[in-house]
Amino acid sequence: MCVLFAFLLFTALLFGLGFALHVLWWIAFIFLIFWLIGLAFRPRADAGTTGNAAAADRSDRTGPGRGSPLYSTLPERCPSG
């Protein structure tokens, strides 16, 4: 009787895992579709920019650049001398 109960428990466990994996595959497929739609309809960079806008955006993330008044307060990388 104990072996039969263990077999039924194991069968139910395998059935639950199989169902969960099947559902997870469908969820992954739905997310793949949304990701592909996002790639297809993402905003494109303007063709008319000279790159200055992108450089300004980049400097906001990386810190002050050479044109910034804060640049003179930064320590030298290599001491001249």
C-alpha positions in Angstrom: 0.0 0.0 0.0 2.9 2.4 0.8 4.5 1.7 -2.5 1.2 2.5 -4.3 0.9 5.8 -2.4 4.5 6.7 -3.2 3.9 5.9 -6.8 0.7 8.1 -6.9 2.5 10.9 -5.2 5.4 10.7 -7.6 3.0 10.6 -10.6 1.2 13.7 -9.3 4.5 15.5 -8.7 5.6 14.7 -12.3 2.2 15.8 -13.6 2.5 19.1 -11.7 6.0 19.8 -12.9 5.0 19.0 -16.5 2.1 21.3 -16.3 4.2 24.1 -14.8 6.9 23.7 -17.4 4.3 23.8 -20.2 2.8 27.0 -18.7 6.3 28.5 -18.3 7.0 27.8 -22.0 3.9 29.7 -23.0 4.8 32.6 -20.8 8.3 32.7 -22.3 6.8 32.7 -25.8 4.5 35.6 -24.9 7.5 37.6 -23.5 9.5 36.8 -26.7 6.7 38.2 -28.8 6.5 41.4 -26.8 10.4 41.7 -27.0 10.3 41.3 -30.7 7.5 43.9 -31.0 9.6 46.3 -28.8 12.6 45.8 -31.1 10.5 46.5 -34.2 8.9 49.7 -32.8 11.7 51.2 -30.7 12.5 54.9 -31.3 15.2 55.4 -33.9 18.0 58.0 -33.6 17.5 61.1 -35.7 19.5 61.1 -38.9 20.0 64.9 -38.9 21.9 65.1 -35.6 25.6 65.7 -35.6 26.3 63.6 -32.5 26.5 66.5 -30.1 23.1 65.7 -28.5 24.3 62.1 -27.9 27.6 63.4 -26.5 25.7 65.7 -24.1 23.5 62.8 -23.0 26.6 60.7 -22.5 28.3 63.3 -20.4 25.4 63.5 -18.1 26.0 59.8 -17.3 29.8 59.8 -17.2 30.4 63.1 -15.3 31.7 66.5 -16.3 33.7 66.8 -19.6 36.4 69.1 -20.6 34.0 71.9 -21.4 32.5 71.8 -17.9 33.5 74.4 -15.2 33.9 71.4 -12.8 36.6 69.9 -15.0 39.2 72.2 -13.7 38.6 71.0 -10.1 39.2 67.4 -11.0 42.7 66.0 -10.1 45.1 65.4 -12.9 45.5 61.9 -14.2 49.2 62.1 -14.8 51.1 64.8 -13.0 53.1 66.9 -15.5 56.5 67.5 -14.4 
